[in-house]
Amino acid sequence: MDLSEALPLGELAAAFAALPVFPLFDTAYFIISVLYLKYEPGAVEMSRKSPFASWLCAMLHCFGSYILADLLLGEAPIGYFSHNSSVILATAVWYLIFFCPMNLFYKCVSFLPVKLIFVAMKEVVRVRKIAAGVHHAHHQYHHGWFVMMATGWVKGSGVALMSNFEQLLRGVWKPETNEILHMSFPTKASLYGTVLFTLQQTHWLPISEANLIFFFTMFMIVCKVFMTATHSHASPFAPLENLICPVLFGSVSSGHPSHHHDHHGASHEVSHPPPPPPPPAKSKEELNEGTRKRKAKKAE
């Protein structure tokens, strides 16, 4: 039985899933994406020194997820740039945020109440992209669960997964900021969301796609708006992960015994340095000279 039949919000969810994302929601997505680019250290200076590099970084922030998804599915990675209206809209947003006189546009869209509205609208686009990625991969690989999950994941968090490449365009290399090693909340949420959409697409999750889009979008909006309003980076998944991960994957150990022994030995050597080398033996002439001095002092 489909759970959507028992849900009173079925019609609302269907109407919500049918909402077009262009141009209103896409504009909000581009605004928040380019805002995050401008927050990066040195991004403003780069826009003055090399506007083309700044524009490329902005396009990666806006369309990086489509590029990665096309690469995974063996399609042209610049295929999405054939949508002239989207590229022109994203370019206009980039220009206004970086080059508007007196930073008027930036001040308006970065004003917290306005920014929270755009953040909520961006999550609407993110969930639609996850669902569209899973559906697209399912059309080509009917039984490829991992292909569907990979495509939906990069559709939802492709910008973050391409962050190291985008940093190279800005002349920055920070491999320690790899998004796979240190997943942010949107990346984790996109991963969990694509699992749900894959299960729904393969009929293992008894819920309609419209209802899943609606409820997962509401979850993402609440979490992201709260985190943005409170400037929090704590993941809502952390309490559950702290319970499950030690059971499934073990806890993080303090170090291997051999390493501990090596460190202990090194600290022991530091706390007790070796004794200084003995002074060189005196020659026979020096001994005789010392003896004569002692005898002269005794005579005096």
Rosetta silent file (secondary structure, phi, psi, omega in degrees, C-alpha in Angstrom):
SEQUENCE: MDLSEALPLGELAAAFAALPVFPLFDTAYFIISVLYLKYEPGAVEMSRKSPFASWLCAMLHCFGSYILADLLLGEAPIGYFSHNSSVILATAVWYLIFFCPMNLFYKCVSFLPVKLIFVAMKEVVRVRKIAAGVHHAHHQYHHGWFVMMATGWVKGSGVALMSNFEQLLRGVWKPETNEILHMSFPTKASLYGTVLFTLQQTHWLPISEANLIFFFTMFMIVCKVFMTATHSHASPFAPLENLICPVLFGSVSSGHPSHHHDHHGASHEVSHPPPPPPPPAKSKEELNEGTRKRKAKKAE
SCORE:     score description
SCORE:     0.000 S_00000001
   1 L     0.000  133.210  178.235    0.000    0.000    0.000 S_00000001
   2 L   -77.110  126.223 -179.120    1.327    3.448   -0.905 S_00000001
   3 H   -62.831  -22.418 -179.101    1.561    5.596    2.191 S_00000001
   4 H   -62.989  -25.364  179.751    0.548    8.631    0.140 S_00000001
   5 H   -69.314  -27.151 -178.807   -3.019    7.301    0.075 S_00000001
   6 H   -94.745   -0.387 -176.772   -3.208    7.593    3.842 S_00000001
   7 L   -96.750  127.667  179.135   -1.601   11.050    4.029 S_00000001
   8 L   -70.033  -15.477 -178.029   -3.924   14.086    4.137 S_00000001
   9 L   -93.884   15.978 -176.648   -1.164   16.210    2.567 S_00000001
  10 H   -59.747  -44.991 -179.437   -1.043   14.159   -0.606 S_00000001
  11 H   -67.913  -40.125  178.146   -2.593   16.845   -2.815 S_00000001
  12 H   -63.006  -41.653  179.308   -0.442   19.567   -1.274 S_00000001
  13 H   -64.699  -39.605  179.179    2.684   17.462   -1.836 S_00000001
  14 H   -65.092  -41.209  178.407    1.708   16.820   -5.453 S_00000001
  15 H   -67.388  -37.283  178.991    1.147   20.535   -6.073 S_00000001
  16 H   -66.111  -42.195 -179.672    4.443   21.361   -4.368 S_00000001
  17 H   -66.904  -22.781 -178.772    6.359   18.813   -6.459 S_00000001
  18 L   -88.598   -3.955 -179.929    4.860   20.319   -9.621 S_00000001
  19 L   -63.617  132.552  175.401    6.102   23.844   -8.857 S_00000001
  20 L   -73.823  141.907 -178.439    8.553   25.080  -11.511 S_00000001
  21 L   -93.283  -17.454  178.358   11.966   26.003  -10.126 S_00000001
  22 L  -104.001  134.045    4.371   12.920   28.387  -12.947 S_00000001
  23 L  -100.311  -10.362 -169.885   13.343   31.285  -12.663 S_00000001
  24 H   -65.186  -55.587 -176.763   12.337   32.128   -9.079 S_00000001
  25 H   -70.082  -34.862  176.966   13.884   29.258   -7.130 S_00000001
  26 H   -63.856  -37.203  177.690   16.879   29.049   -9.450 S_00000001
  27 H   -61.868  -43.742  177.084   17.572   32.726   -8.820 S_00000001
  28 H   -62.820  -39.569  177.798   17.622   32.102   -5.069 S_00000001
  29 H   -61.959  -43.927  179.460   19.928   29.121   -5.635 S_00000001
  30 H   -66.506  -39.107 -178.947   22.342   31.247   -7.662 S_00000001
  31 H   -62.274  -48.615 -178.941   22.276   34.072   -5.118 S_00000001
  32 H   -67.130  -38.333 -179.661   23.195   31.841   -2.180 S_00000001
  33 H   -63.687  -44.872 -179.727   25.807   29.975   -4.208 S_00000001
  34 H   -72.994  -31.332  174.397   27.573   33.162   -5.316 S_00000001
  35 H   -59.108  -45.729  179.518   27.255   34.615   -1.801 S_00000001
  36 H   -63.130  -33.150  175.553   29.200   31.653   -0.451 S_00000001
  37 H   -65.139  -42.708 -178.433   31.828   32.293   -3.116 S_00000001
  38 H   -67.290  -26.580  177.289   32.169   35.918   -2.047 S_00000001
  39 H   -69.551  -19.203 -177.107   32.632   34.811    1.571 S_00000001
  40 L   -66.998  139.296  179.198   35.780   32.924    0.569 S_00000001
  41 L   -60.348  131.394  178.017   39.033   34.708    1.530 S_00000001
  42 L    83.391   -0.410 -177.019   40.506   36.563   -1.417 S_00000001
  43 H   -69.114  -37.807 -179.768   37.432   36.125   -3.633 S_00000001
  44 H   -67.870  -44.095  178.631   36.753   39.872   -3.896 S_00000001
  45 H   -62.384  -39.163  179.047   40.371   40.667   -4.740 S_00000001
  46 H   -64.389  -36.328 -179.463   40.374   37.909   -7.370 S_00000001
  47 H   -64.677  -27.699  177.517   37.241   39.368   -8.990 S_00000001
  48 H   -82.300  -38.893 -176.897   39.129   42.643   -9.515 S_00000001
  49 H   -78.657  -40.037 -177.781   42.370   41.065  -10.705 S_00000001
  50 L  -140.492   82.991 -179.552   40.852   38.301  -12.839 S_00000001
  51 H   -58.453  -33.551 -178.943   37.110   38.703  -13.486 S_00000001
  52 H   -66.146  -42.389  177.313   37.091   35.700  -15.828 S_00000001
  53 H   -63.361  -39.083  177.840   38.481   33.383  -13.118 S_00000001
  54 H   -64.075  -40.296  178.442   35.900   34.765  -10.694 S_00000001
  55 H   -64.667  -41.248  178.183   33.137   34.111  -13.235 S_00000001
  56 H   -61.343  -42.529  177.999   34.348   30.526  -13.755 S_00000001
  57 H   -62.363  -40.107  178.563   34.305   29.933   -9.990 S_00000001
  58 H   -64.600  -39.695  178.835   30.782   31.333   -9.822 S_00000001
  59 H   -66.297  -35.259  175.771   29.642   29.032  -12.627 S_00000001
  60 H   -66.267  -38.968  177.260   31.123   26.048  -10.767 S_00000001
  61 H   -64.906  -33.503 -177.063   29.223   27.083   -7.648 S_00000001
  62 H   -86.715  -34.137 -172.027   26.010   27.336   -9.659 S_00000001
  63 H  -126.619   12.665 -178.581   26.373   24.368  -12.029 S_00000001
  64 H   -60.417  -34.678 -179.360   29.027   22.113  -10.504 S_00000001
  65 H   -66.277  -37.856  178.424   26.483   19.446   -9.618 S_00000001
  66 H   -67.903  -38.006  179.821   25.316   19.158  -13.236 S_00000001
  67 H   -63.102  -47.245 -179.648   28.911   18.874  -14.462 S_00000001
  68 H   -64.959  -42.029 -179.485   29.729   16.022  -12.073 S_00000001
  69 H   -63.579  -40.593  178.290   26.485   14.180  -12.798 S_00000001
  70 H   -65.208  -36.902  177.585   27.088   14.390  -16.564 S_00000001
  71 H   -64.457  -40.970  179.708   30.612   13.045  -16.093 S_00000001
  72 H   -64.260  -37.013 -175.496   29.294   10.093  -14.092 S_00000001
  73 L   -92.335    7.478  176.895   26.695    9.260  -16.732 S_00000001
  74 L    72.431   27.206  178.912   29.114    9.621  -19.654 S_00000001
  75 L  -106.775  171.821 -178.082   27.493   12.752  -21.042 S_00000001
  76 L   -66.263  122.867 -177.125   29.045   16.068  -22.112 S_00000001
  77 L   -66.966  -16.234  177.713   30.091   17.930  -18.924 S_00000001
  78 L  -103.763   15.790 -177.577   29.260   21.277  -20.503 S_00000001
  79 H   -61.427  -36.642 -177.177   25.864   20.146  -21.712 S_00000001
  80 H   -68.097  -22.106  179.970   23.982   22.200  -19.124 S_00000001
  81 H   -71.788   -2.834  172.476   25.611   25.385  -20.421 S_00000001
  82 H   -75.291  -12.933  174.987   23.372   25.064  -23.479 S_00000001
  83 L   -81.351   88.022 -173.277   20.610   26.458  -21.227 S_00000001
  84 H   -60.160  -38.359 -176.756   21.325   30.074  -22.142 S_00000001
  85 H   -64.269  -40.563  179.644   18.692   31.538  -19.841 S_00000001
  86 H   -67.656  -42.635 -179.412   20.151   29.821  -16.744 S_00000001
  87 H   -65.907  -41.702  178.685   23.735   30.812  -17.578 S_00000001
  88 H   -64.995  -40.526  178.003   22.739   34.426  -18.254 S_00000001
  89 H   -63.523  -44.488  178.821   20.747   34.549  -15.007 S_00000001
  90 H   -64.937  -37.400  177.910   23.664   33.139  -12.997 S_00000001
  91 H   -65.672  -40.295  177.949   26.047   35.589  -14.679 S_00000001
  92 H   -63.526  -40.914  178.023   23.792   38.502  -13.814 S_00000001
  93 H   -63.683  -44.180  178.292   23.663   37.392  -10.183 S_00000001
  94 H   -59.253  -44.930 -177.356   27.473   37.069  -10.099 S_00000001
  95 H   -65.520  -42.579 -178.143   27.942   40.555  -11.566 S_00000001
  96 H   -67.233  -38.449 -178.476   25.479   42.208   -9.187 S_00000001
  97 H   -70.316  -36.024 -175.631   26.953   40.557   -6.087 S_00000001
  98 H   -94.058  -30.040 -169.204   30.554   41.423   -6.963 S_00000001
  99 H  -126.702    7.729  177.566   30.301   44.666   -8.951 S_00000001
 100 L   -64.353  136.831 -179.994   27.063   46.421   -8.020 S_00000001
 101 H   -56.980  134.657  178.508   27.777   50.071   -7.061 S_00000001
 102 H    60.056   17.734  178.330   28.207   50.566   -3.306 S_00000001
 103 H    57.536   31.053 -175.575   27.554   46.825   -2.834 S_00000001
 104 H   -62.773  -45.197 -178.039   23.829   47.550   -2.716 S_00000001
 105 H   -65.703  -42.467  179.180   22.742   44.202   -4.124 S_00000001
 106 H   -61.767  -42.749 -179.578   25.106   42.279   -1.844 S_00000001
 107 H   -64.158  -36.044 -179.781   23.884   44.183    1.225 S_00000001
 108 H   -69.571  -49.039 -174.517   20.263   43.438    0.343 S_00000001
 109 H   -76.410  -21.702  178.005   20.629   39.705   -0.291 S_00000001
 110 L   -89.846   -4.027  173.614   23.000   39.165    2.667 S_00000001
 111 L   -62.816  124.945 -164.983   20.555   40.832    5.101 S_00000001
 112 H   -52.327  -49.797  179.638   19.728   37.897    7.380 S_00000001
 113 H   -58.956  -38.338  178.092   15.885   37.801    7.059 S_00000001
 114 H   -70.417  -40.980 -179.280   16.174   38.025    3.267 S_00000001
 115 H   -61.895  -37.942  179.877   19.025   35.543    3.201 S_00000001
 116 H   -63.249  -35.142  177.163   16.986   32.998    5.177 S_00000001
 117 H   -64.960  -44.405  179.169   14.270   33.126    2.516 S_00000001
 118 H   -65.945  -36.680  177.626   16.824   32.458   -0.207 S_00000001
 119 H   -61.698  -44.399  178.678   18.366   29.630    1.832 S_00000001
 120 H   -62.383  -40.895 -179.605   14.955   27.957    2.126 S_00000001
 121 H   -68.593  -32.908  177.929   14.358   28.352   -1.610 S_00000001
 122 H   -64.774  -37.281  179.695   17.780   26.889   -2.389 S_00000001
 123 H   -67.097  -28.532  174.037   16.903   23.714   -0.481 S_00000001
 124 H   -61.220  -44.454  179.360   13.823   23.332   -2.669 S_00000001
 125 H   -66.923  -40.439 -178.157   16.115   23.245   -5.707 S_00000001
 126 H   -59.148  -47.762 -178.285   18.584   20.891   -3.999 S_00000001
 127 H   -66.171  -37.486  176.747   15.958   18.233   -3.263 S_00000001
 128 H   -62.686  -38.814  179.771   14.546   18.506   -6.784 S_00000001
 129 H   -66.557  -38.563  177.029   18.037   17.966   -8.177 S_00000001
 130 H   -62.106  -47.767 -179.452   18.536   14.868   -6.015 S_00000001
 131 H   -63.581  -40.979 -179.950   15.231   13.407   -7.181 S_00000001
 132 H   -67.315  -37.419  178.181   15.958   14.291  -10.804 S_00000001
 133 H   -64.238  -43.756  178.211   19.435   12.752  -10.608 S_00000001
 134 H   -64.899  -42.325 -179.856   18.123    9.463   -9.234 S_00000001
 135 H   -64.385  -40.981  179.588   15.327    9.394  -11.807 S_00000001
 136 H   -64.494  -44.854  179.182   17.746   10.117  -14.657 S_00000001
 137 H   -66.583  -35.569  178.562   20.164    7.387  -13.562 S_00000001
 138 H   -65.891  -31.438  178.829   17.283    4.935  -13.091 S_00000001
 139 H   -66.071  -32.393 -179.057   16.204    5.592  -16.680 S_00000001
 140 H   -94.954  -32.866 -177.713   19.628    4.446  -17.942 S_00000001
 141 L  -128.304   88.951 -171.967   20.526    1.864  -15.271 S_00000001
 142 L   -62.621  -33.238 -177.481   17.308    0.230  -14.065 S_00000001
 143 L  -113.780   13.936 -179.492   19.043   -2.002  -11.518 S_00000001
 144 L   -91.015   81.636 -178.060   22.100    0.154  -10.801 S_00000001
 145 H   -58.421  -46.714 -175.529   21.423    1.190   -7.237 S_00000001
 146 H   -70.157  -30.303  174.899   24.874    2.602   -6.666 S_00000001
 147 H   -66.024  -42.689  178.421   24.757    4.518   -9.947 S_00000001
 148 H   -63.172  -43.529 -179.399   21.472    6.079   -8.878 S_00000001
 149 H   -67.325  -40.333  179.137   22.816    6.962   -5.450 S_00000001
 150 H   -64.562  -42.111 -178.835   26.045    8.396   -6.839 S_00000001
 151 H   -67.737  -43.845  178.164   24.202   10.515   -9.395 S_00000001
 152 H   -64.703  -36.153 -179.591   21.674   11.820   -6.894 S_00000001
 153 H   -65.395  -47.346 -179.010   24.430   12.576   -4.396 S_00000001
 154 H   -71.067  -26.485  175.424   26.524   14.662   -6.778 S_00000001
 155 H   -67.193  -33.711 -178.843   23.386   16.411   -8.016 S_00000001
 156 H   -86.194  -26.212 -175.153   22.652   17.509   -4.458 S_00000001
 157 H  -138.572   28.727 -177.706   26.194   18.353   -3.308 S_00000001
 158 H   -62.183  -32.979  179.940   28.309   18.572   -6.440 S_00000001
 159 H   -62.152  -45.041  179.869   29.474   22.095   -5.613 S_00000001
 160 H   -67.865  -38.466 -179.270   30.997   20.959   -2.318 S_00000001
 161 H   -68.527  -22.136  177.535   32.528   17.858   -3.908 S_00000001
 162 L   -97.818   13.600 -173.209   34.228   20.078   -6.510 S_00000001
 163 H   -62.117  -37.602 -179.508   35.490   22.547   -3.908 S_00000001
 164 H   -65.929  -39.244  177.471   39.153   21.554   -4.284 S_00000001
 165 H   -67.302  -38.583  178.489   39.044   22.084   -8.046 S_00000001
 166 H   -66.542  -34.587  176.998   37.294   25.419   -7.544 S_00000001
 167 H   -63.841  -36.299  178.514   40.002   26.418   -5.061 S_00000001
 168 H   -61.436  -36.313  177.326   42.641   25.775   -7.722 S_00000001
 169 H   -65.618  -26.948  177.186   40.957   28.338   -9.953 S_00000001
 170 L   -90.991    4.046  179.110   41.342   30.830   -7.099 S_00000001
 171 L    78.171   24.915 -178.266   44.996   29.888   -6.643 S_00000001
 172 L  -121.345  138.737  176.301   44.391   28.025   -3.376 S_00000001
 173 L  -130.657  107.361 -179.564   45.305   24.423   -2.611 S_00000001
 174 L  -130.545   78.566 -178.825   43.872   22.984    0.600 S_00000001
 175 H   -63.511  -22.059  179.946   43.638   19.192    0.271 S_00000001
 176 H   -70.370  -12.303  178.472   42.829   18.907    3.973 S_00000001
 177 H   -93.455   19.549  179.767   39.455   20.522    3.228 S_00000001
 178 L   -54.811  126.509 -175.378   38.362   17.559    1.087 S_00000001
 179 L   -66.354  -27.935  179.091   34.591   17.358    1.379 S_00000001
 180 L   -71.590  -33.967  178.000   34.594   13.558    1.447 S_00000001
 181 L   -75.667  -35.138 -177.547   36.912   13.562    4.482 S_00000001
 182 L  -129.878   80.826 -176.201   34.991   16.314    6.277 S_00000001
 183 L   -71.522  132.342  172.662   31.402   16.196    5.092 S_00000001
 184 L   -81.714  172.554 -179.040   29.266   19.229    5.741 S_00000001
 185 H   -61.226  -45.070  179.273   25.579   18.919    6.593 S_00000001
 186 H   -60.386  -35.907  179.991   24.329   19.478    2.994 S_00000001
 187 H   -68.189  -44.222  177.754   26.676   16.775    1.691 S_00000001
 188 H   -64.887  -43.618 -179.394   25.565   14.262    4.322 S_00000001
 189 H   -63.562  -37.723  177.349   21.914   15.163    3.881 S_00000001
 190 H   -65.252  -37.172  178.539   22.228   14.761    0.114 S_00000001
 191 H   -65.976  -47.417  178.611   23.791   11.337    0.609 S_00000001
 192 H   -66.114  -37.543  179.763   21.034   10.173    2.959 S_00000001
 193 H   -65.906  -39.378 -179.818   18.396   11.757    0.745 S_00000001
 194 H   -68.911  -27.139  173.741   19.608   10.022   -2.385 S_00000001
 195 H   -65.255  -43.855  179.274   19.404    6.687   -0.549 S_00000001
 196 H   -63.774  -43.581 -179.150   15.745    7.407    0.226 S_00000001
 197 H   -69.081  -31.580  176.020   14.982    8.456   -3.342 S_00000001
 198 H   -67.728  -43.034  177.131   16.755    5.374   -4.695 S_00000001
 199 H   -62.945  -37.846  178.387   14.671    3.130   -2.451 S_00000001
 200 H   -68.199  -40.669 -177.636   11.541    4.948   -3.573 S_00000001
 201 H   -67.154  -31.025  179.655   12.501    4.712   -7.241 S_00000001
 202 L   -95.129   12.679  174.520   13.087    0.952   -6.947 S_00000001
 203 L    65.105   27.343  173.174    9.767    0.497   -5.066 S_00000001
 204 L   -94.778  -14.164  178.026   11.389   -0.519   -1.786 S_00000001
 205 L  -115.189  112.789 -173.220   10.042    2.551    0.010 S_00000001
 206 L   -78.703   72.005  177.408    6.213    2.656   -0.056 S_00000001
 207 L  -152.065  148.736 -179.620    5.745    6.382   -0.603 S_00000001
 208 L   -75.186  156.394 -179.905    5.130    8.488   -3.673 S_00000001
 209 H   -62.939  -37.139 -179.428    7.905   10.616   -5.112 S_00000001
 210 H   -62.908  -43.917  179.348    5.844   13.781   -4.566 S_00000001
 211 H   -66.753  -39.169  179.306    5.407   13.059   -0.868 S_00000001
 212 H   -65.402  -41.325  176.607    9.070   12.195   -0.434 S_00000001
 213 H   -60.593  -44.169 -177.507   10.083   15.429   -2.157 S_00000001
 214 H   -63.491  -51.782 -174.830    7.735   17.420    0.054 S_00000001
 215 H   -70.535  -38.118  179.183    8.778   15.931    3.404 S_00000001
 216 H   -70.698  -33.875  175.621   12.492   15.823    2.671 S_00000001
 217 H   -64.803  -42.527  177.953   12.372   19.418    1.443 S_00000001
 218 H   -61.479  -40.412  177.398   10.662   20.501    4.664 S_00000001
 219 H   -62.135  -45.569 -179.178   13.352   18.719    6.667 S_00000001
 220 H   -65.736  -40.401 -179.743   16.139   20.410    4.702 S_00000001
 221 H   -63.358  -47.000 -178.865   14.524   23.841    4.959 S_00000001
 222 H   -61.330  -46.190 -177.830   14.084   23.631    8.720 S_00000001
 223 H   -65.591  -48.179 -176.111   17.640   22.426    9.307 S_00000001
 224 H   -69.498  -39.261  178.291   19.357   24.865    6.954 S_00000001
 225 H   -64.970  -42.894  178.386   17.347   27.900    8.031 S_00000001
 226 H   -63.752  -44.893 -179.175   18.010   27.134   11.697 S_00000001
 227 H   -65.677  -37.376  178.503   21.723   26.567   11.106 S_00000001
 228 H   -70.805  -40.442 -178.865   22.043   29.753    9.062 S_00000001
 229 H   -67.556  -34.059 -178.589   20.099   31.849   11.558 S_00000001
 230 H   -97.867    1.091 -178.138   22.174   30.592   14.501 S_00000001
 231 L    54.715   41.226 -177.687   25.485   30.436   12.568 S_00000001
 232 L   -99.189  144.447  175.801   25.764   26.818   13.646 S_00000001
 233 L  -114.655    5.905 -179.700   27.887   24.164   11.932 S_00000001
 234 L   -74.195  134.974 -178.518   26.709   21.251   14.094 S_00000001
 235 L   -83.061  133.715  174.757   25.118   18.459   12.099 S_00000001
 236 L   -63.551  -18.478  179.296   21.616   17.303   13.142 S_00000001
 237 L   -82.801   -9.672 -172.882   22.794   13.788   12.301 S_00000001
 238 H   -58.007  -46.998 -179.240   25.616   13.904   14.879 S_00000001
 239 H   -59.211  -42.449  179.729   23.702   12.363   17.863 S_00000001
 240 H   -68.971  -39.212  178.829   22.500    9.417   15.772 S_00000001
 241 H   -66.199  -36.215  179.437   25.905    8.950   14.159 S_00000001
 242 H   -66.319  -24.230  177.669   27.610    8.982   17.553 S_00000001
 243 H   -85.441  -40.484 -172.491   25.409    6.063   18.605 S_00000001
 244 H   -85.350  -42.989 -173.021   25.563    3.977   15.438 S_00000001
 245 H   -60.276  -43.485  178.322   29.092    4.533   14.111 S_00000001
 246 H   -62.014  -30.157  179.764   30.988    3.119   17.144 S_00000001
 247 H   -74.077  -42.921 -176.047   28.862   -0.036   16.929 S_00000001
 248 H   -83.403  -37.570 -171.885   29.287   -0.564   13.191 S_00000001
 249 H  -120.555   -0.156 -179.809   32.764    0.820   12.589 S_00000001
 250 L    82.732  161.195 -179.462   34.414    0.986   16.002 S_00000001
 251 L   -88.701  161.667  179.616   35.566    3.986   17.970 S_00000001
 252 L   -75.985  121.370 -179.885   38.557    6.134   17.131 S_00000001
 253 L   -83.591  159.235 -178.489   41.604    4.831   18.992 S_00000001
 254 L   -75.469  -18.223  179.575   44.236    7.103   20.490 S_00000001
 255 L   153.984  164.591  179.345   46.996    5.416   18.509 S_00000001
 256 L   -77.221  150.632 -179.099   48.735    2.130   17.837 S_00000001
 257 H   -57.710  -39.329 -177.993   50.786    0.573   20.648 S_00000001
 258 H   -65.047  -39.332  178.583   53.985    0.755   18.623 S_00000001
 259 H   -66.506  -39.714  179.167   53.455    4.445   17.960 S_00000001
 260 H   -61.950  -40.167  179.835   52.701    5.031   21.603 S_00000001
 261 H   -65.130  -40.596 -179.401   55.911    3.254   22.572 S_00000001
 262 H   -65.360  -43.295 -179.933   57.905    5.356   20.116 S_00000001
 263 H   -65.128  -39.027 -178.767   56.386    8.579   21.391 S_00000001
 264 H   -65.151  -41.359  179.265   56.979    7.549   24.986 S_00000001
 265 H   -64.991  -37.368  179.186   60.577    6.718   24.248 S_00000001
 266 H   -66.348  -41.854  178.906   61.063   10.036   22.541 S_00000001
 267 H   -66.677  -34.126  178.927   59.579   11.935   25.465 S_00000001
 268 H   -64.794  -40.231  179.558   61.744    9.929   27.856 S_00000001
 269 H   -67.414  -33.195  179.616   64.844   10.907   25.935 S_00000001
 270 H   -71.216  -40.260 -177.754   63.804   14.533   25.993 S_00000001
 271 H   -72.649  -25.624  179.538   63.127   14.569   29.738 S_00000001
 272 L  -126.197   84.939 -177.682   66.439   12.848   30.520 S_00000001
 273 L   -68.730  153.517 -179.399   69.092   14.118   28.140 S_00000001
 274 L   -64.599  148.747 -179.498   72.292   12.121   27.841 S_00000001
 275 L   -64.563  149.793 -179.688   75.135   13.221   30.122 S_00000001
 276 L   -65.319  153.002 -179.761   77.666   15.573   28.591 S_00000001
 277 L   -65.119  145.688 -179.118   80.856   13.969   27.266 S_00000001
 278 L   -64.996  148.539  179.299   83.746   13.775   29.756 S_00000001
 279 L   -64.385  152.837 -178.660   86.393   16.461   29.416 S_00000001
 280 L   -65.118  147.063 -178.880   89.485   15.453   27.494 S_00000001
 281 L   -64.476  140.926 -179.104   92.320   13.930   29.506 S_00000001
 282 L   -77.196  146.271  177.919   95.004   16.376   30.593 S_00000001
 283 L   -76.057  170.012 -178.428   98.471   16.024   29.188 S_00000001
 284 H   -64.512  -36.633  179.420  101.563   15.305   31.326 S_00000001
 285 H   -65.306  -41.053  179.129  102.746   18.915   31.060 S_00000001
 286 H   -64.055  -38.622  177.929   99.375   20.217   32.333 S_00000001
 287 H   -64.268  -43.491  179.867   99.524   17.808   35.302 S_00000001
 288 H   -65.103  -36.605  179.301  103.041   18.935   36.228 S_00000001
 289 H   -65.992  -40.681  177.665  102.014   22.593   35.935 S_00000001
 290 H   -64.311  -38.476  179.361   99.050   22.000   38.270 S_00000001
 291 H   -64.867  -41.554  179.818  101.287   20.225   40.789 S_00000001
 292 H   -65.008  -37.399  179.341  103.786   23.127   40.841 S_00000001
 293 H   -66.534  -40.251  178.893  100.983   25.650   41.413 S_00000001
 294 H   -64.359  -41.578 -179.757   99.598   23.649   44.354 S_00000001
 295 H   -66.513  -38.765  179.055  103.045   23.381   45.939 S_00000001
 296 H   -66.725  -38.868  179.782  103.693   27.132   45.525 S_00000001
 297 H   -67.012  -37.295 -179.992  100.326   27.969   47.072 S_00000001
 298 H   -66.884  -39.474 -179.909  101.027   25.584   49.976 S_00000001
 299 H   -65.199  -41.274  177.800  104.432   27.212   50.585 S_00000001
 300 L   -63.347    0.000    0.000  102.870   30.661   50.667 S_00000001
